[in-house]
Amino acid sequence: MNKTIAIIGSGFSALSASCYLKQFGFDVSVFEKNNTVGGRARQLKKEGFTFDIGPSWYWMPDIFEKFFNDFGKSTSDYYVLDKLSPAYKIFFKDEIITIGDTMDKICAEFERIEPGSSKPLKQFINKAATNYDIAINKVVLKPGISPFELITPETATRVDQFFKTISGDVRKKFKNPKLISTLEFPVLFLGAKPSNTPSFYSFMNYADFGLGTWHPRGGMYEVIKAMKNLAESLGVKFYTNSNIEKINVEDKHAKSIIVNGETKTFDVVLSGADYHHSETLLDEKYRQYSEAYWAKKTFAPSSLLFYIGFNKKLKNIEHHNLFFDTSFETHAEEIYDNPQWPEDPLFYANFPSVTDASMAPEGYETGFFLIPIAPGIEDTNEIRAQYFDIIMSRFQKLTKQDVLNNIIFKDSFCVRDFIKEYNSYKGNAYGMANTLSQTAFLRPKLKSKKVNNLYFTGQLTVPGPGVPPSLISGKLVAQLINKHHN
């Protein structure tokens, strides 16, 4: 009889793990507390508008393709991908930088801003491409058990890149502050300040400029639907509206879980839910990490999000838009160094209906606005309203249009929602930052040190935050479980 596995949560890492574990021959059941699968990558449909309420950037298409290839499938079997052209726009106070869909276009844009800058840009991206190959094909495929996992013939020659920072590298090569911000932006996906992120992570710049920005037609939730369809075709069972209240341990083994008041027995328990929350489901003596441990860690930001339906097409925007018309450094300090609501926040705006007509009614626009904020700060309706006014005022000014009277509805999501919906530690949105002291084997472990058949996956463990790393995290933990239990 096949061994049984309960998976708590149904985000990208949990769905990934469910597929691999079923492929390895386990009997897999997935339990999701909300009424739809996807974890943070859920979808909002309202009055004909469609919003991805979580991840909205599709980077590293090769990682998604490799995942489906592992099951004899392709992304194209499930959804249609469009490469965005341009990839995105960055609005500064007095300038707009447009990131094209090829390196030639990006080099031309850099030359326009800073003559001569295309040469160091090509050198920087070539180095980033090599780092990407090493990272994706060597480093991130390790389960984070030992420091020796980081030592390969390739990384041995790049040890200095783990002790230098992205910020330092960029500022050596470029002087224009707008280009510096443009090149420092991608590592924000890793959840840390560029000045605290190792140089090796420049591979994110290659993911950006080299591999491009894509959009699954119908939105990012199409990827979740594809993974669920694959999992079900393999025989994985799904249970929504199923809240896990406790993990019962006997003789240092996770014997059962309590789901909506009912006890269910399994051979192995894997949690793809928030790591900190998952450990609170255990009696205290079986928890690996104390509250003091979590309090000392550098967490990725939370977010204040607005989902807005507009009754007209908007002007002077692209699918993805970054608003860097205020100080990048000051906002970062207000997230990481002195946690507080930012005085002049940077923000991001996503209008998927610019390139995908299915995301909004004809002649209308779907708008998703995001302000990165410190996790754990105060979240009230009054504060949300105040920041909505701040960013919409700047949005109108920078895009030269009036839009406030064209809003049909707006919904918001912030710290207290991340806690309520996802049991997220301090309401963080992206997990734990990938700083040097929180990289690879220094992150919370895939396997519990105190409970023999209890495992974890997702943004707080290896490899780290982001959608592609979550797919890899699911594969890594499935391989570990297979090694120990099959």
C-alpha positions as CSV (number, residue, x, y, z in Angstrom):
1,M,0.0,0.0,0.0
2,N,1.3,3.5,-0.9
3,K,2.4,5.8,1.9
4,T,0.0,8.6,2.5
5,I,1.0,12.3,2.6
6,A,-1.0,15.3,3.8
7,I,0.0,18.6,2.2
8,I,-1.1,21.7,4.1
9,G,-1.8,24.7,1.8
10,S,-2.0,24.8,-2.0
11,G,0.3,27.6,-3.2
12,F,2.9,27.1,-5.9
13,S,5.3,25.1,-3.8
14,A,2.6,22.8,-2.4
15,L,1.2,22.2,-5.9
16,S,4.6,21.5,-7.2
17,A,5.4,19.1,-4.4
18,S,2.0,17.3,-4.8
19,C,2.8,16.5,-8.4
20,Y,6.3,15.2,-7.8
21,L,5.2,13.1,-4.7
22,K,2.4,11.5,-6.7
23,Q,4.9,10.8,-9.5
24,F,7.1,9.1,-6.8
25,G,4.1,6.8,-5.9
26,F,2.7,8.4,-2.7
27,D,-1.0,8.8,-2.0
28,V,-1.3,12.6,-1.8
29,S,-4.0,14.8,-0.3
30,V,-3.9,18.6,-0.3
31,F,-5.8,20.6,2.3
32,E,-6.5,24.4,1.6
33,K,-8.1,26.6,4.2
34,N,-9.6,29.0,1.6
35,N,-12.3,28.1,-0.9
36,T,-10.0,28.1,-3.9
37,V,-6.5,26.7,-4.4
38,G,-3.4,28.8,-5.1
39,G,-2.4,30.2,-1.7
40,R,-1.3,33.8,-2.3
41,A,-1.7,33.4,-6.0
42,R,-5.5,33.6,-6.0
43,Q,-7.8,35.4,-8.4
44,L,-10.5,38.1,-7.9
45,K,-13.3,38.3,-10.5
46,K,-15.7,41.2,-10.1
47,E,-18.2,42.9,-12.5
48,G,-16.4,41.5,-15.5
49,F,-12.9,42.4,-14.3
50,T,-10.2,39.8,-13.5
51,F,-7.4,40.4,-11.0
52,D,-4.4,38.3,-10.0
53,I,-4.5,39.2,-6.3
54,G,-1.0,37.9,-5.7
55,P,2.0,37.4,-8.0
56,S,1.6,39.3,-11.3
57,W,5.1,39.0,-12.9
58,Y,5.9,35.9,-15.0
59,W,9.7,35.8,-15.1
60,M,12.1,32.8,-15.7
61,P,9.9,31.0,-18.2
62,D,12.4,28.2,-18.3
63,I,11.6,27.2,-14.7
64,F,7.9,26.8,-15.5
65,E,8.7,24.8,-18.7
66,K,11.1,22.5,-16.8
67,F,8.4,21.8,-14.2
68,F,5.8,20.7,-16.8
69,N,8.5,18.8,-18.8
70,D,9.2,16.7,-15.7
71,F,5.7,15.2,-16.3
72,G,5.9,14.9,-20.1
73,K,4.0,18.1,-20.5
74,S,4.6,21.7,-21.7
75,T,3.3,25.0,-20.6
76,S,1.6,25.3,-24.0
77,D,-0.5,22.3,-23.1
78,Y,-2.2,24.4,-20.5
79,Y,-1.9,28.1,-21.2
80,V,-0.8,30.7,-23.8
81,L,2.2,32.9,-23.0
82,D,2.8,36.3,-24.6
83,K,6.1,38.1,-24.3
84,L,5.4,41.7,-23.2
85,S,6.7,44.4,-25.5
86,P,7.7,46.6,-23.8
87,A,8.4,44.6,-20.6
88,Y,7.6,47.6,-18.4
89,K,7.9,51.3,-17.9
90,I,9.6,53.1,-15.0
91,F,8.3,56.6,-14.2
92,F,10.7,59.0,-12.6
93,K,9.9,62.6,-11.8
94,D,11.2,64.0,-15.0
95,E,11.7,61.0,-17.2
96,I,10.2,57.7,-18.3
97,I,12.5,54.7,-19.0
98,T,11.0,52.0,-21.2
99,I,12.4,48.5,-20.8
100,G,12.1,46.8,-24.2
101,D,11.7,43.1,-25.0
102,T,15.3,42.7,-26.4
103,M,18.8,43.5,-25.2
104,D,19.3,45.8,-28.2
105,K,16.3,47.9,-27.3
106,I,17.4,48.0,-23.6
107,C,20.9,49.0,-24.6
108,A,19.5,51.8,-26.8
109,E,17.5,53.1,-23.9
110,F,20.5,53.1,-21.6
111,E,22.5,55.0,-24.2
112,R,19.7,57.6,-24.4
113,I,19.9,58.1,-20.6
114,E,23.7,57.8,-20.2
115,P,25.9,57.8,-23.3
116,G,28.4,54.9,-23.2
117,S,26.4,52.9,-20.6
118,S,25.5,50.1,-23.0
119,K,29.0,48.6,-22.9
120,P,29.1,48.1,-19.1
121,L,25.4,47.0,-19.3
122,K,26.3,44.2,-21.7
123,Q,29.2,43.1,-19.5
124,F,27.0,43.2,-16.4
125,I,24.3,41.1,-18.1
126,N,26.8,38.6,-19.5
127,K,28.1,38.0,-16.0
128,A,24.5,37.8,-14.7
129,A,23.7,35.2,-17.4
130,T,26.6,33.0,-16.2
131,N,25.4,33.4,-12.6
132,Y,21.8,32.5,-13.7
133,D,23.1,29.3,-15.3
134,I,25.0,28.4,-12.1
135,A,22.2,29.4,-9.8
136,I,19.4,27.6,-11.6
137,N,21.3,24.5,-12.7
138,K,23.5,24.0,-9.7
139,V,22.9,26.0,-6.5
140,V,19.1,26.2,-6.1
141,L,18.6,22.5,-6.8
142,K,20.2,21.7,-3.4
143,P,18.1,21.0,-0.4
144,G,19.8,23.5,2.0
145,I,21.2,20.8,4.3
146,S,24.9,21.6,4.3
147,P,27.2,24.6,3.5
148,F,29.1,22.4,1.2
149,E,26.2,22.5,-1.2
150,L,27.3,26.0,-2.2
151,I,30.8,24.8,-3.1
152,T,31.0,23.8,-6.8
153,P,33.7,24.3,-9.3
154,E,31.7,27.3,-10.6
155,T,30.9,29.0,-7.3
156,A,34.5,28.4,-6.0
157,T,35.7,31.0,-8.5
158,R,32.9,33.4,-7.4
159,V,33.2,33.4,-3.6
160,D,33.7,37.2,-3.6
161,Q,30.2,37.6,-5.2
162,F,28.7,36.3,-2.0
163,F,30.4,39.0,0.1
164,K,29.9,41.9,-2.3
165,T,26.5,43.4,-2.9
166,I,24.3,44.1,-5.9
167,S,24.2,47.8,-5.0
168,G,28.0,48.0,-4.9
169,D,28.4,46.3,-8.2
170,V,25.8,48.5,-10.0
171,R,27.2,51.7,-8.6
172,K,30.7,50.9,-9.8
173,K,29.6,50.6,-13.3
174,F,26.8,53.2,-13.6
175,K,26.5,56.8,-12.4
176,N,23.1,57.8,-13.5
177,P,20.7,57.4,-10.5
178,K,17.8,56.4,-12.8
179,L,19.9,53.5,-14.3
180,I,21.0,52.5,-10.9
181,S,17.4,52.2,-9.7
182,T,16.5,50.3,-12.9
183,L,19.3,47.7,-12.2
184,E,18.6,47.5,-8.5
185,F,14.9,46.9,-9.0
186,P,14.9,43.1,-9.9
187,V,16.5,42.0,-6.6
188,L,13.5,43.4,-4.8
189,F,11.8,40.2,-5.8
190,L,14.3,38.5,-3.4
191,G,12.8,40.6,-0.6
192,A,15.9,42.5,0.5
193,K,17.6,45.8,0.0
194,P,20.1,45.8,-2.9
195,S,22.8,46.9,-0.4
196,N,22.2,43.7,1.6
197,T,21.8,41.3,-1.4
198,P,24.9,39.4,-2.5
199,S,26.3,40.2,-6.0
200,F,25.7,36.6,-7.1
201,Y,22.0,37.4,-7.2
202,S,22.6,39.6,-10.3
203,F,21.1,36.6,-12.0
204,M,17.8,38.3,-11.4
205,N,19.0,41.0,-13.9
206,Y,19.4,38.3,-16.5
207,A,16.0,37.0,-15.7
208,D,14.7,40.5,-16.4
209,F,16.7,41.8,-19.4
210,G,17.8,38.4,-20.8
211,L,14.7,36.2,-20.5
212,G,12.1,38.9,-20.6
213,T,8.7,39.5,-19.0
214,W,5.8,37.3,-20.0
215,H,2.1,37.1,-19.4
216,P,-0.1,34.0,-19.3
217,R,-3.3,34.8,-21.2
218,G,-6.1,35.0,-18.6
219,G,-3.6,36.0,-15.8
220,M,-1.2,34.3,-13.4
221,Y,-4.0,32.2,-12.0
222,E,-3.9,30.2,-15.3
223,V,-0.6,28.7,-14.0
224,I,-2.3,27.6,-10.7
225,K,-5.2,26.1,-12.7
226,A,-2.6,24.3,-14.9
227,M,-0.7,22.9,-11.9
228,K,-4.0,21.7,-10.2
229,N,-5.1,20.1,-13.5
230,L,-1.8,18.3,-13.8
231,A,-1.9,17.2,-10.1
232,E,-5.5,15.9,-10.5
233,S,-4.6,14.0,-13.7
234,L,-1.8,12.3,-11.6
235,G,-4.3,11.4,-8.9
236,V,-3.8,14.1,-6.2
237,K,-6.8,14.7,-4.1
238,F,-7.8,18.3,-3.1
239,Y,-9.9,19.5,-0.2
240,T,-10.8,23.2,0.0
241,N,-12.3,25.0,3.0
242,S,-10.2,22.7,5.1
243,N,-8.5,24.5,7.9
244,I,-5.7,22.6,9.7
245,E,-6.0,23.2,13.4
246,K,-3.3,20.9,14.8
247,I,-0.5,18.5,13.9
248,N,-0.5,15.6,16.4
249,V,2.9,14.1,17.2
250,E,3.6,10.8,18.9
251,D,7.0,9.3,19.5
252,K,8.6,12.1,17.5
253,H,6.4,11.3,14.5
254,A,3.6,13.4,13.0
255,K,0.8,10.9,13.3
256,S,-2.3,12.9,12.3
257,I,-3.7,16.3,11.5
258,I,-6.9,17.9,12.8
259,V,-8.9,19.3,9.8
260,N,-12.1,21.3,10.7
261,G,-12.3,19.4,14.0
262,E,-11.8,15.9,12.4
263,T,-8.6,13.9,13.0
264,K,-7.0,12.4,9.8
265,T,-4.0,10.0,9.9
266,F,-1.1,10.1,7.4
267,D,2.4,8.7,7.1
268,V,4.0,12.0,6.2
269,V,2.9,15.7,6.7
270,L,4.2,18.4,4.5
271,S,3.3,22.1,5.1
272,G,3.4,24.6,2.3
273,A,1.7,27.1,4.5
274,D,3.6,29.9,6.3
275,Y,6.5,28.2,8.1
276,H,6.1,30.1,11.4
277,H,2.3,29.4,11.4
278,S,2.9,25.7,10.6
279,E,5.1,25.3,13.7
280,T,2.4,26.8,15.9
281,L,0.2,23.8,14.9
282,L,2.7,21.7,16.9
283,D,3.0,21.4,20.7
284,E,5.8,23.8,21.7
285,K,8.4,21.1,22.4
286,Y,8.3,20.0,18.8
287,R,8.9,23.5,17.3
288,Q,12.4,24.0,15.8
289,Y,12.4,27.8,15.9
290,S,11.5,30.1,18.7
291,E,9.6,33.3,18.5
292,A,12.9,35.1,19.2
293,Y,14.4,33.3,16.1
294,W,11.6,34.6,13.8
295,A,11.8,38.1,15.3
296,K,15.5,38.4,14.4
297,K,15.0,37.4,10.8
298,T,14.8,39.9,7.9
299,F,11.4,39.4,6.3
300,A,10.5,40.5,2.8
301,P,8.0,43.4,2.6
302,S,4.3,43.3,3.1
303,S,2.1,45.2,0.6
304,L,-0.8,47.6,0.4
305,L,-2.7,46.5,-2.6
306,F,-5.6,48.1,-4.5
307,Y,-7.8,46.3,-7.1
308,I,-9.6,48.9,-9.2
309,G,-12.1,48.7,-12.1
310,F,-11.9,51.7,-14.4
311,N,-14.8,52.5,-16.8
312,K,-12.4,53.7,-19.6
313,K,-9.1,52.8,-21.2
314,L,-6.2,54.6,-19.5
315,K,-3.5,56.5,-21.4
316,N,0.3,56.5,-21.2
317,I,0.6,53.2,-19.4
318,E,1.9,49.7,-20.1
319,H,1.0,46.3,-18.7
320,H,3.6,46.7,-15.9
321,N,4.5,50.2,-14.5
322,L,6.9,51.2,-11.8
323,F,6.7,54.6,-10.1
324,F,10.1,55.6,-8.9
325,D,9.5,59.3,-8.7
326,T,10.6,59.4,-5.0
327,S,13.7,58.1,-3.2
328,F,14.4,54.4,-3.6
329,E,16.8,54.4,-0.7
330,T,14.5,56.3,1.7
331,H,11.6,53.9,1.0
332,A,13.9,50.9,1.5
333,E,15.0,52.3,4.9
334,E,11.3,52.7,5.9
335,I,10.8,49.0,5.1
336,Y,13.9,47.4,6.6
337,D,15.8,49.8,8.9
338,N,13.1,51.9,10.6
339,P,9.8,50.0,9.9
340,Q,7.1,52.6,9.4
341,W,4.6,53.7,6.8
342,P,6.7,55.4,4.0
343,E,6.4,59.1,3.7
344,D,6.8,59.1,-0.2
345,P,6.3,55.5,-1.3
346,L,7.4,54.0,-4.5
347,F,4.6,52.0,-6.0
348,Y,3.8,49.6,-8.9
349,A,0.7,49.5,-11.1
350,N,-0.3,46.6,-13.3
351,F,-2.9,46.9,-16.1
352,P,-3.2,43.4,-17.6
353,S,-6.0,44.5,-19.8
354,V,-3.5,46.6,-21.8
355,T,-2.3,43.4,-23.4
356,D,-5.0,40.9,-22.5
357,A,-8.6,41.8,-23.5
358,S,-10.0,39.0,-21.3
359,M,-9.0,40.8,-18.1
360,A,-11.6,43.6,-18.3
361,P,-14.9,44.4,-20.1
362,E,-14.5,46.0,-23.5
363,G,-13.3,49.6,-23.3
364,Y,-12.5,49.3,-19.6
365,E,-9.3,48.8,-17.7
366,T,-8.2,46.4,-14.9
367,G,-5.9,48.2,-12.4
368,F,-3.8,46.6,-9.7
369,F,-1.7,49.0,-7.5
370,L,0.9,47.8,-5.0
371,I,2.9,49.8,-2.3
372,P,5.7,47.7,-0.6
373,I,5.6,48.3,3.1
374,A,7.2,46.9,6.3
375,P,5.6,43.8,7.7
376,G,3.9,44.0,11.0
377,I,3.0,47.7,10.9
378,E,-0.4,49.2,11.7
379,D,-3.1,48.6,9.1
380,T,-6.3,50.6,9.3
381,N,-8.9,51.6,6.8
382,E,-8.0,55.2,7.4
383,I,-4.3,54.6,6.5
384,R,-5.3,52.6,3.4
385,A,-7.5,55.6,2.2
386,Q,-4.7,58.0,2.9
387,Y,-2.2,56.1,0.8
388,F,-4.7,55.5,-2.0
389,D,-5.0,59.3,-2.3
390,I,-1.2,59.7,-2.3
391,I,-0.5,57.3,-5.1
392,M,-3.5,58.2,-7.2
393,S,-2.5,61.9,-7.1
394,R,1.0,61.0,-8.3
395,F,-0.3,58.5,-10.9
396,Q,-2.6,61.1,-12.5
397,K,0.2,63.7,-12.6
398,L,2.8,61.3,-14.0
399,T,0.5,59.7,-16.6
400,K,-1.1,63.1,-17.5
401,Q,-4.8,62.0,-17.0
402,D,-7.7,62.2,-14.6
403,V,-9.0,58.8,-13.5
404,L,-10.7,59.2,-10.1
405,N,-14.1,59.8,-11.6
406,N,-13.7,56.7,-13.7
407,I,-13.4,54.2,-10.8
408,I,-16.3,51.8,-10.7
409,F,-15.0,50.0,-7.6
410,K,-11.9,49.5,-5.6
411,D,-10.9,46.7,-3.1
412,S,-7.9,46.7,-0.9
413,F,-5.7,44.1,0.7
414,C,-3.0,44.7,3.4
415,V,-1.2,43.4,6.5
416,R,-4.2,42.2,8.4
417,D,-5.5,40.4,5.2
418,F,-2.2,38.6,4.7
419,I,-2.5,37.4,8.3
420,K,-6.2,36.4,8.1
421,E,-6.1,34.8,4.6
422,Y,-2.6,33.2,4.7
423,N,-1.6,33.0,8.3
424,S,1.4,35.1,7.2
425,Y,4.0,36.0,9.8
426,K,3.6,39.7,10.5
427,G,1.5,39.9,7.4
428,N,4.6,39.6,5.1
429,A,3.8,39.2,1.4
430,Y,6.9,37.5,0.0
431,G,8.5,35.3,2.7
432,M,12.0,35.7,4.1
433,A,14.5,37.9,2.4
434,N,17.5,36.3,0.6
435,T,20.3,38.1,2.5
436,L,23.7,36.5,2.9
437,S,22.9,35.3,6.4
438,Q,19.5,33.9,5.1
439,T,20.8,32.0,2.0
440,A,20.7,28.3,1.2
441,F,21.6,26.2,4.3
442,L,21.0,29.2,6.5
443,R,17.3,29.3,5.8
444,P,14.7,27.3,7.8
445,K,15.0,23.6,6.9
446,L,12.9,21.6,4.5
447,K,12.8,18.7,7.1
448,S,11.9,19.2,10.7
449,K,14.8,18.5,13.1
450,K,12.4,17.4,15.9
451,V,9.6,15.5,14.1
452,N,10.8,12.6,11.9
453,N,8.1,12.7,9.2
454,L,7.3,16.4,9.1
455,Y,8.5,18.6,6.2
456,F,8.1,22.2,5.0
457,T,8.2,24.0,1.6
458,G,7.7,27.5,0.3
459,Q,9.1,31.0,0.5
460,L,10.5,30.8,4.0
461,T,12.6,27.8,3.3
462,V,15.0,27.0,0.3
463,P,15.6,28.3,-2.3
464,G,13.7,31.5,-1.2
465,P,11.0,34.0,-2.2
466,G,9.3,34.2,-5.6
467,V,7.2,32.0,-7.9
468,P,10.0,30.1,-9.8
469,P,11.9,29.3,-6.5
470,S,8.6,28.1,-5.0
471,L,8.2,25.6,-7.9
472,I,11.8,24.4,-7.2
473,S,11.1,24.3,-3.4
474,G,8.3,21.8,-4.1
475,K,10.6,19.6,-6.1
476,L,13.4,19.7,-3.5
477,V,11.1,18.7,-0.6
478,A,9.4,15.9,-2.7
479,Q,12.9,14.5,-3.5
480,L,13.8,14.6,0.2
481,I,10.6,12.9,1.2
482,N,11.1,10.2,-1.5
483,K,14.6,9.6,-0.3
484,H,13.6,9.1,3.4
485,H,10.2,7.4,3.0
486,N,10.0,5.5,-0.2
